[in-house]
Amino acid sequence: MTITEVSEKLDISQDTLRYYERIGLIPPVNRNKNGIRDYTEEDCKWVEFIKCMRSAGLPIEVLIEYVALFQQGDETIEARKELFIEQRKQLITRIEDMKKTLERLDYKIAVYEQAIVKKEKELRRPEH
């Protein structure tokens, strides 16, 4: 698959794909005889994985470390697991923080809705 096809299929910019490869966030992509990137299904799975992890807020540095560990083979399985356990803990904390923010936003919206209703009632009240 070309970089254009992968970009469209996975909804990720070509620049981002090149960047991810350049910094080691995804393993190097094979190139055809003309030097054009030729993504395999396995490459696409890596891109999907990284995209998912990034959307959850995992730092690029952590993911680079993960890819490096993965490329070292099975002797790093425990280290990879520990890396993900730590990231999971941090994600849970961020989710809890976001829930609190959402509750606060819901409260503020309700307050403003009540203020709008009150103001509309005052405007409709006939003058004496």
DSSP file with accessible surface (Angstrom, degrees, kcal/mol):
  #  RESIDUE AA STRUCTURE BP1 BP2  ACC     N-H-->O    O-->H-N    N-H-->O    O-->H-N    TCO  KAPPA ALPHA  PHI   PSI    X-CA   Y-CA   Z-CA
    1    1 A M              0   0   57      0, 0.0    38,-3.1     0, 0.0     2,-0.1   0.000 360.0 360.0 360.0 139.6    0.0    0.0    0.0
    2    2 A T     >  -     0   0   56     36,-0.2     4,-2.5     1,-0.1     5,-0.2  -0.324 360.0-107.2 -79.2 167.5    1.3    3.5   -0.8
    3    3 A I  H  > S+     0   0   16     34,-0.4     4,-2.7     1,-0.2     5,-0.2   0.870 121.5  54.9 -63.1 -34.1    1.6    6.2    1.8
    4    4 A T  H  > S+     0   0   58      2,-0.2     4,-2.3     1,-0.2    -1,-0.2   0.932 108.7  47.0 -64.3 -44.7   -1.4    7.9    0.2
    5    5 A E  H  > S+     0   0   96      2,-0.2     4,-2.9     1,-0.2    -2,-0.2   0.914 114.2  46.7 -64.2 -42.6   -3.6    4.8    0.5
    6    6 A V  H  X S+     0   0    0     -4,-2.5     4,-2.8     2,-0.2     5,-0.2   0.924 110.5  53.7 -65.4 -42.0   -2.6    4.3    4.2
    7    7 A S  H  X>S+     0   0   20     -4,-2.7     5,-1.8    -5,-0.2     4,-0.7   0.924 114.8  40.0 -57.8 -45.9   -3.2    7.9    4.9
    8    8 A E  H  <5S+     0   0  147     -4,-2.3     3,-0.4     3,-0.2    -2,-0.2   0.917 115.9  50.5 -71.1 -43.3   -6.7    7.8    3.5
    9    9 A K  H  <5S+     0   0  104     -4,-2.9    -2,-0.2     1,-0.2    -1,-0.2   0.899 122.5  30.7 -62.2 -41.9   -7.5    4.3    5.0
   10   10 A L  H  <5S-     0   0   11     -4,-2.8    -1,-0.2    -5,-0.2    -2,-0.2   0.372 104.0-123.4-102.7   3.0   -6.4    5.2    8.5
   11   11 A D  T  <5 +     0   0  136     -4,-0.7     2,-0.3    -3,-0.4    -3,-0.2   0.955  68.0 126.8  53.0  57.6   -7.3    8.9    8.4
   12   12 A I      < -     0   0   19     -5,-1.8    -1,-0.2    -6,-0.2    -2,-0.2  -0.992  63.0-104.5-142.9 140.2   -3.8   10.1    9.3
   13   13 A S     >  -     0   0   56     -2,-0.3     4,-2.2     1,-0.1     5,-0.1  -0.271  19.8-125.9 -69.5 153.2   -1.7   12.6    7.4
   14   14 A Q  H  > S+     0   0   59      1,-0.2     4,-2.6     2,-0.2     5,-0.2   0.884 112.6  56.1 -62.6 -37.9    1.2   11.5    5.2
   15   15 A D  H  > S+     0   0  118      1,-0.2     4,-2.5     2,-0.2    -1,-0.2   0.903 106.8  49.4 -60.9 -41.3    3.5   13.9    7.1
   16   16 A T  H  > S+     0   0   43      2,-0.2     4,-3.1     1,-0.2     5,-0.2   0.916 109.5  51.7 -64.9 -42.0    2.5   12.2   10.4
   17   17 A L  H  X S+     0   0    0     -4,-2.2     4,-2.0     2,-0.2    -2,-0.2   0.935 112.1  45.9 -60.1 -44.6    3.3    8.8    8.9
   18   18 A R  H  X S+     0   0   78     -4,-2.6     4,-2.8     2,-0.2    -1,-0.2   0.912 113.6  49.9 -63.7 -42.7    6.7    9.9    7.7
   19   19 A Y  H  X S+     0   0   90     -4,-2.5     4,-2.4     2,-0.2     6,-0.3   0.938 108.6  51.6 -61.3 -48.2    7.4   11.5   11.1
   20   20 A Y  H  <>S+     0   0   22     -4,-3.1     5,-2.5     1,-0.2     6,-1.2   0.897 113.7  44.6 -57.3 -41.4    6.3    8.4   13.0
   21   21 A E  H ><5S+     0   0   29     -4,-2.0     3,-1.1    -5,-0.2    -1,-0.2   0.935 111.1  53.6 -69.0 -43.6    8.7    6.3   10.9
   22   22 A R  H 3<5S+     0   0  179     -4,-2.8    -2,-0.2     1,-0.3    -1,-0.2   0.875 112.7  42.6 -60.2 -38.7   11.6    8.8   11.2
   23   23 A I  T 3<5S-     0   0   48     -4,-2.4    -1,-0.3    -5,-0.2    -2,-0.2   0.447 117.7-108.0 -91.8   1.4   11.5    8.9   15.0
   24   24 A G  T < 5S+     0   0   31     -3,-1.1    -3,-0.2    -4,-0.4    -2,-0.1   0.687  80.2 129.5  85.1  17.5   11.0    5.2   15.4
   25   25 A L  S   <S+     0   0    0     -5,-2.5    -4,-0.2    -6,-0.3    -5,-0.1   0.777  81.2  26.1 -76.6 -27.6    7.4    5.3   16.5
   26   26 A I  S    S-     0   0    3     -6,-1.2    -2,-0.2    -9,-0.1    -1,-0.1  -0.961 102.6 -97.2-126.2 149.7    6.7    2.7   13.9
   27   27 A P        -     0   0   19      0, 0.0    -2,-0.1     0, 0.0    -3,-0.0  -0.251  59.3 -75.7 -60.1 155.4    9.2    0.2   12.5
   28   28 A P        -     0   0   99      0, 0.0     2,-0.4     0, 0.0    -6,-0.0  -0.239  49.4-130.1 -54.7 136.6   10.9    1.1    9.2
   29   29 A V        -     0   0    8     -3,-0.1    10,-0.1     1,-0.1    -3,-0.0  -0.757  21.9-115.1 -91.8 135.0    8.5    0.6    6.2
   30   30 A N        -     0   0  114     -2,-0.4     8,-3.2     8,-0.4     2,-0.4  -0.280  28.5-143.1 -63.6 154.6    9.9   -1.3    3.3
   31   31 A R  B     -A   37   0A 126      6,-0.3     6,-0.2     1,-0.1    -1,-0.1  -0.918   9.1-123.6-121.1 149.7   10.3    0.5    0.0
   32   32 A N    >   -     0   0   63      4,-2.8     3,-2.6    -2,-0.4    -1,-0.1  -0.144  47.3 -81.6 -79.5-176.3    9.7   -0.7   -3.5
   33   33 A K  T 3  S+     0   0  201      1,-0.3    -1,-0.1     2,-0.1    -2,-0.0   0.737 132.0  54.6 -62.7 -20.7   12.3   -0.6   -6.3
   34   34 A N  T 3  S-     0   0  119      2,-0.1    -1,-0.3     3,-0.0     3,-0.1   0.349 120.1-108.1 -91.5   2.3   11.6    3.1   -6.9
   35   35 A G  S <  S+     0   0   34     -3,-2.6     2,-0.4     1,-0.3    -2,-0.1   0.561  73.2 140.8  84.1   8.4   12.1    4.0   -3.2
   36   36 A I        -     0   0   85      1,-0.1    -4,-2.8   -34,-0.0    -1,-0.3  -0.689  61.7-102.0 -88.2 136.1    8.4    4.5   -2.5
   37   37 A R  B     -A   31   0A  44     -2,-0.4     2,-0.5    -6,-0.2   -34,-0.4  -0.314  32.5-163.1 -56.9 136.1    7.1    3.3    0.8
   38   38 A D        -     0   0   75     -8,-3.2    -8,-0.4   -36,-0.1     2,-0.2  -0.864   9.9-156.0-127.0  91.0    5.2    0.0    0.5
   39   39 A Y        -     0   0    4    -38,-3.1     2,-0.2    -2,-0.5   -10,-0.0  -0.501   4.2-155.5 -73.0 135.3    3.1   -0.5    3.6
   40   40 A T     >  -     0   0   61     -2,-0.2     4,-2.2     1,-0.1     5,-0.2  -0.480  35.6-100.8 -95.8 173.1    2.1   -4.0    4.5
   41   41 A E  H  > S+     0   0  107      1,-0.2     4,-2.2     2,-0.2     5,-0.1   0.881 126.5  55.1 -61.3 -37.0   -0.9   -5.0    6.6
   42   42 A E  H  > S+     0   0  105      2,-0.2     4,-1.9     1,-0.2    -1,-0.2   0.917 106.1  50.5 -62.7 -42.0    1.5   -5.4    9.5
   43   43 A D  H  > S+     0   0   18      1,-0.2     4,-2.3     2,-0.2    -2,-0.2   0.919 109.5  51.4 -60.1 -42.4    2.7   -1.8    9.0
   44   44 A C  H  X S+     0   0    0     -4,-2.2     4,-2.9     1,-0.2    -2,-0.2   0.884 106.1  54.4 -63.6 -37.9   -0.9   -0.7    9.0
   45   45 A K  H  X S+     0   0  118     -4,-2.2     4,-2.5     2,-0.2    -1,-0.2   0.898 108.2  49.9 -62.6 -39.6   -1.5   -2.5   12.3
   46   46 A W  H  X S+     0   0   23     -4,-1.9     4,-2.9     2,-0.2     5,-0.2   0.932 111.0  48.7 -61.8 -46.4    1.4   -0.6   13.8
   47   47 A V  H  X S+     0   0    0     -4,-2.3     4,-2.9     1,-0.2     5,-0.2   0.936 112.2  48.6 -61.2 -44.4    0.1    2.7   12.6
   48   48 A E  H  X S+     0   0   96     -4,-2.9     4,-2.5     2,-0.2    -1,-0.2   0.915 112.0  49.8 -60.9 -42.7   -3.4    1.9   14.0
   49   49 A F  H  X S+     0   0   57     -4,-2.5     4,-2.7     2,-0.2    -2,-0.2   0.949 113.3  44.7 -60.8 -50.2   -1.9    0.9   17.3
   50   50 A I  H  X S+     0   0    0     -4,-2.9     4,-3.0     1,-0.2     5,-0.2   0.921 112.6  52.1 -63.4 -42.2    0.2    4.0   17.6
   51   51 A K  H  X S+     0   0   73     -4,-2.9     4,-2.4    -5,-0.2    -1,-0.2   0.927 111.4  47.6 -59.7 -43.8   -2.8    6.2   16.5
   52   52 A C  H  X S+     0   0   69     -4,-2.5     4,-1.3    -5,-0.2    -2,-0.2   0.940 113.6  46.5 -62.3 -47.7   -5.0    4.6   19.2
   53   53 A M  H  <>S+     0   0   42     -4,-2.7     5,-2.3     1,-0.2     3,-0.2   0.902 112.8  49.6 -64.6 -40.6   -2.4    5.0   21.9
   54   54 A R  H ><5S+     0   0   85     -4,-3.0     3,-1.7     1,-0.2    -1,-0.2   0.904 106.9  54.8 -65.7 -39.0   -1.7    8.6   20.9
   55   55 A S  H 3<5S+     0   0  101     -4,-2.4    -1,-0.2     1,-0.3    -2,-0.2   0.785 105.5  54.2 -66.8 -23.2   -5.4    9.4   20.9
   56   56 A A  T 3<5S-     0   0   32     -4,-1.3    -1,-0.3    -3,-0.2    -2,-0.2   0.471 125.6-104.9 -86.0  -2.8   -5.5    8.1   24.5
   57   57 A G  T < 5 +     0   0   35     -3,-1.7    -3,-0.2     1,-0.3    -2,-0.1   0.528  63.0 156.9  96.5   7.2   -2.8   10.5   25.4
   58   58 A L      < -     0   0    7     -5,-2.3    -1,-0.3     1,-0.1    -2,-0.1  -0.478  47.2-111.5 -67.5 134.3    0.2    8.2   25.7
   59   59 A P     >  -     0   0   39      0, 0.0     4,-1.9     0, 0.0     3,-0.3  -0.317  13.8-124.4 -67.6 148.2    3.4   10.2   25.1
   60   60 A I  H  > S+     0   0   26      1,-0.2     4,-2.7     2,-0.2     5,-0.2   0.900 110.7  58.2 -56.3 -41.3    5.5    9.7   22.0
   61   61 A E  H  > S+     0   0  138      1,-0.2     4,-2.2     2,-0.2    -1,-0.2   0.887 105.7  48.7 -60.1 -40.7    8.6    9.0   24.1
   62   62 A V  H  > S+     0   0   21     -3,-0.3     4,-2.4     2,-0.2    -1,-0.2   0.910 112.2  48.5 -65.5 -41.3    6.8    6.0   25.8
   63   63 A L  H  X S+     0   0    0     -4,-1.9     4,-2.6     2,-0.2    -2,-0.2   0.879 109.0  52.5 -70.0 -35.2    5.7    4.6   22.5
   64   64 A I  H  X S+     0   0   55     -4,-2.7     4,-2.5     2,-0.2    -1,-0.2   0.930 110.2  49.6 -62.6 -43.3    9.2    4.9   21.0
   65   65 A E  H  X S+     0   0  102     -4,-2.2     4,-2.6    -5,-0.2    -2,-0.2   0.919 110.2  50.9 -60.4 -43.2   10.4    3.0   24.1
   66   66 A Y  H  X S+     0   0   30     -4,-2.4     4,-3.0     2,-0.2    -2,-0.2   0.935 110.0  48.4 -60.1 -48.8    7.8    0.4   23.5
   67   67 A V  H  X S+     0   0    2     -4,-2.6     4,-2.5     1,-0.2    -1,-0.2   0.926 111.7  50.4 -60.0 -42.5    8.6   -0.1   19.9
   68   68 A A  H  X S+     0   0   41     -4,-2.5     4,-0.9     1,-0.2    -1,-0.2   0.921 112.3  46.9 -61.7 -43.6   12.3   -0.4   20.7
   69   69 A L  H >X S+     0   0   23     -4,-2.6     3,-0.8     1,-0.2     4,-0.5   0.922 110.6  52.8 -63.3 -43.3   11.6   -3.0   23.4
   70   70 A F  H >< S+     0   0   82     -4,-3.0     3,-1.5     1,-0.3    -2,-0.2   0.910 106.0  53.4 -58.4 -43.1    9.3   -4.9   21.0
   71   71 A Q  H 3< S+     0   0  109     -4,-2.5    -1,-0.3     1,-0.3    -2,-0.2   0.719  98.9  64.6 -68.7 -17.9   12.1   -5.0   18.4
   72   72 A Q  H << S-     0   0  108     -4,-0.9     3,-0.3    -3,-0.8    -1,-0.3   0.622 106.6-130.7 -79.5 -14.9   14.4   -6.5   20.9
   73   73 A G    X<  -     0   0   24     -3,-1.5     3,-2.0    -4,-0.5    -1,-0.2  -0.437  44.6 -27.0 102.6-169.2   12.2   -9.6   21.1
   74   74 A D  G >  S+     0   0  127      1,-0.3     3,-1.8     2,-0.2     4,-0.3   0.671 116.1  75.5 -64.1 -20.6   10.6  -11.8   23.8
   75   75 A E  G 3  S+     0   0  150     -3,-0.3    -1,-0.3     1,-0.3     4,-0.2   0.662  95.6  53.4 -67.5 -10.2   13.1  -11.0   26.5
   76   76 A T  G <> S+     0   0    9     -3,-2.0     4,-2.7    -7,-0.2    -1,-0.3   0.297  74.2 105.7-104.3   9.3   11.4   -7.6   26.8
   77   77 A I  H <> S+     0   0   88     -3,-1.8     4,-2.5     1,-0.2     5,-0.2   0.920  82.0  47.4 -56.6 -46.6    7.9   -8.9   27.3
   78   78 A E  H  > S+     0   0  110     -4,-0.3     4,-2.6     1,-0.2    -1,-0.2   0.921 112.2  49.9 -63.0 -41.8    7.9   -8.2   31.1
   79   79 A A  H  > S+     0   0   47     -4,-0.2     4,-2.3     2,-0.2    -1,-0.2   0.907 111.3  49.2 -63.9 -39.8    9.3   -4.7   30.5
   80   80 A R  H  X S+     0   0   28     -4,-2.7     4,-2.2     2,-0.2    -1,-0.2   0.918 110.8  50.4 -65.4 -41.7    6.6   -4.0   27.8
   81   81 A K  H  X S+     0   0  109     -4,-2.5     4,-2.5    -5,-0.2    -2,-0.2   0.940 111.2  48.0 -61.2 -47.2    3.9   -5.2   30.2
   82   82 A E  H  X S+     0   0   97     -4,-2.6     4,-2.4     2,-0.2     5,-0.2   0.892 108.7  54.9 -62.4 -38.8    5.2   -3.0   33.0
   83   83 A L  H  X S+     0   0   20     -4,-2.3     4,-2.1     1,-0.2    -1,-0.2   0.941 111.5  44.1 -59.6 -44.8    5.3    0.0   30.6
   84   84 A F  H  X S+     0   0   64     -4,-2.2     4,-2.6     2,-0.2    -2,-0.2   0.856 109.2  56.1 -71.8 -34.5    1.7   -0.5   29.7
   85   85 A I  H  X S+     0   0   57     -4,-2.5     4,-2.1     2,-0.2    -1,-0.2   0.941 109.8  46.4 -60.8 -44.9    0.6   -1.1   33.3
   86   86 A E  H  X S+     0   0   86     -4,-2.4     4,-2.1     1,-0.2    -2,-0.2   0.921 113.2  48.6 -63.6 -43.3    2.1    2.3   34.2
   87   87 A Q  H  X S+     0   0   13     -4,-2.1     4,-2.5     1,-0.2    -1,-0.2   0.884 108.7  54.5 -65.6 -34.8    0.5    4.0   31.2
   88   88 A R  H  X S+     0   0  166     -4,-2.6     4,-2.6     2,-0.2    -1,-0.2   0.921 107.1  50.7 -63.6 -43.2   -2.9    2.4   32.1
   89   89 A K  H  X S+     0   0  120     -4,-2.1     4,-2.0     1,-0.2    -2,-0.2   0.928 112.0  47.2 -59.6 -44.8   -2.6    3.9   35.7
   90   90 A Q  H  X S+     0   0   71     -4,-2.1     4,-2.3     1,-0.2    -1,-0.2   0.889 110.7  52.0 -65.9 -37.1   -1.9    7.3   34.2
   91   91 A L  H  X S+     0   0   49     -4,-2.5     4,-2.8     2,-0.2    -2,-0.2   0.914 107.1  52.6 -66.0 -41.0   -4.8    7.0   31.8
   92   92 A I  H  X S+     0   0   71     -4,-2.6     4,-2.5     1,-0.2    -1,-0.2   0.925 109.3  50.0 -59.8 -43.0   -7.2    6.0   34.6
   93   93 A T  H  X S+     0   0   82     -4,-2.0     4,-2.5     1,-0.2    -1,-0.2   0.931 111.2  48.4 -61.2 -44.1   -6.1    9.2   36.4
   94   94 A R  H  X S+     0   0   73     -4,-2.3     4,-2.6     1,-0.2    -2,-0.2   0.900 110.2  52.0 -64.1 -39.1   -6.7   11.3   33.3
   95   95 A I  H  X S+     0   0   73     -4,-2.8     4,-2.5     2,-0.2    -1,-0.2   0.925 109.9  48.6 -63.0 -43.2  -10.1    9.7   32.8
   96   96 A E  H  X S+     0   0   87     -4,-2.5     4,-2.1     2,-0.2    -2,-0.2   0.916 111.9  49.6 -62.5 -42.5  -11.1   10.5   36.4
   97   97 A D  H  X S+     0   0   84     -4,-2.5     4,-2.2     1,-0.2    -2,-0.2   0.908 111.0  49.5 -62.0 -41.1   -9.9   14.1   36.0
   98   98 A M  H  X S+     0   0  129     -4,-2.6     4,-2.8     1,-0.2    -2,-0.2   0.883 107.5  54.3 -67.1 -36.5  -11.9   14.4   32.8
   99   99 A K  H  X S+     0   0  104     -4,-2.5     4,-2.6     2,-0.2    -1,-0.2   0.916 108.9  48.9 -61.7 -42.7  -15.0   13.0   34.5
  100  100 A K  H  X S+     0   0  131     -4,-2.1     4,-2.2     2,-0.2    -2,-0.2   0.914 111.8  48.9 -63.4 -41.6  -14.7   15.7   37.1
  101  101 A T  H  X S+     0   0   81     -4,-2.2     4,-2.7     2,-0.2    -2,-0.2   0.921 110.3  51.3 -63.5 -42.3  -14.3   18.4   34.5
  102  102 A L  H  X S+     0   0   97     -4,-2.8     4,-2.9     1,-0.2    -2,-0.2   0.924 109.3  50.3 -61.3 -43.3  -17.3   17.0   32.6
  103  103 A E  H  X S+     0   0  132     -4,-2.6     4,-2.3     1,-0.2    -1,-0.2   0.914 111.3  49.1 -60.8 -41.7  -19.4   17.2   35.8
  104  104 A R  H  X S+     0   0  190     -4,-2.2     4,-2.6     2,-0.2    -2,-0.2   0.907 111.5  48.6 -66.0 -41.7  -18.3   20.8   36.4
  105  105 A L  H  X S+     0   0   95     -4,-2.7     4,-2.8     2,-0.2     5,-0.2   0.920 110.2  51.6 -63.2 -43.2  -19.1   21.7   32.8
  106  106 A D  H  X S+     0   0   89     -4,-2.9     4,-2.4     1,-0.2    -2,-0.2   0.913 110.9  49.1 -58.6 -42.5  -22.5   20.1   33.1
  107  107 A Y  H  X S+     0   0  156     -4,-2.3     4,-2.4     2,-0.2    -2,-0.2   0.941 111.8  47.4 -61.5 -48.9  -23.1   22.1   36.3
  108  108 A K  H  X S+     0   0   91     -4,-2.6     4,-2.5     1,-0.2    -2,-0.2   0.901 111.4  51.3 -62.6 -40.5  -22.1   25.4   34.7
  109  109 A I  H  X S+     0   0   87     -4,-2.8     4,-2.7     2,-0.2    -1,-0.2   0.933 110.0  49.8 -61.7 -43.4  -24.3   24.7   31.7
  110  110 A A  H  X S+     0   0   38     -4,-2.4     4,-2.5    -5,-0.2    -2,-0.2   0.908 109.5  51.6 -62.3 -40.6  -27.3   24.0   33.9
  111  111 A V  H  X S+     0   0   47     -4,-2.4     4,-2.2     1,-0.2    -1,-0.2   0.936 112.1  45.9 -61.6 -45.3  -26.6   27.2   35.8
  112  112 A Y  H  X S+     0   0  143     -4,-2.5     4,-2.5     2,-0.2    -2,-0.2   0.889 110.2  53.5 -67.3 -37.3  -26.6   29.2   32.6
  113  113 A E  H  X S+     0   0  117     -4,-2.7     4,-2.4     2,-0.2    -1,-0.2   0.924 109.8  48.3 -62.6 -41.2  -29.7   27.4   31.3
  114  114 A Q  H  X S+     0   0  137     -4,-2.5     4,-2.6     1,-0.2    -2,-0.2   0.908 111.0  50.9 -64.4 -39.8  -31.5   28.4   34.5
  115  115 A A  H  X S+     0   0   52     -4,-2.2     4,-2.5     2,-0.2    -2,-0.2   0.900 110.0  49.7 -65.6 -38.6  -30.3   32.0   34.1
  116  116 A I  H  X S+     0   0   94     -4,-2.5     4,-2.6     2,-0.2    -2,-0.2   0.934 111.3  48.1 -66.0 -45.2  -31.5   32.1   30.5
  117  117 A V  H  X S+     0   0   69     -4,-2.4     4,-2.3     2,-0.2    -2,-0.2   0.933 112.5  49.6 -60.9 -44.5  -35.0   30.8   31.5
  118  118 A K  H  X S+     0   0  134     -4,-2.6     4,-2.2     1,-0.2    -2,-0.2   0.931 111.8  47.9 -61.1 -44.2  -35.2   33.3   34.4
  119  119 A K  H  X S+     0   0  133     -4,-2.5     4,-2.1     1,-0.2    -1,-0.2   0.908 110.6  51.2 -65.4 -41.2  -34.2   36.2   32.1
  120  120 A E  H  X S+     0   0   91     -4,-2.6     4,-1.6     1,-0.2    -1,-0.2   0.892 109.4  50.9 -63.3 -39.2  -36.8   35.1   29.4
  121  121 A K  H  X S+     0   0  121     -4,-2.3     4,-1.1     1,-0.2    -1,-0.2   0.910 109.8  50.3 -64.2 -40.9  -39.5   35.0   32.1
  122  122 A E  H  < S+     0   0   94     -4,-2.2     3,-0.3     1,-0.2    -2,-0.2   0.883 109.4  50.9 -65.1 -36.8  -38.6   38.5   33.2
  123  123 A L  H  < S+     0   0  133     -4,-2.1    -1,-0.2     1,-0.2    -2,-0.2   0.820 111.7  47.3 -71.2 -28.0  -38.7   39.8   29.7
  124  124 A R  H  < S+     0   0  168     -4,-1.6    -1,-0.2    -5,-0.2    -2,-0.2   0.637  85.8 108.2 -86.9 -14.3  -42.2   38.3   29.1
  125  125 A R  S  < S-     0   0  156     -4,-1.1     2,-0.1    -3,-0.3    -3,-0.0  -0.449  75.8-119.9 -67.4 129.0  -43.6   39.6   32.4
  126  126 A P        -     0   0  100      0, 0.0     2,-0.2     0, 0.0    -1,-0.1  -0.381  25.0-117.8 -69.7 145.8  -46.1   42.4   31.6
  127  127 A E              0   0  193      1,-0.1     0, 0.0    -2,-0.1     0, 0.0  -0.560 360.0 360.0 -82.2 149.7  -45.3   45.8   33.1
  128  128 A H              0   0  225     -2,-0.2    -1,-0.1     0, 0.0     0, 0.0  -0.605 360.0 360.0 -98.3 360.0  -47.7   47.3   35.6
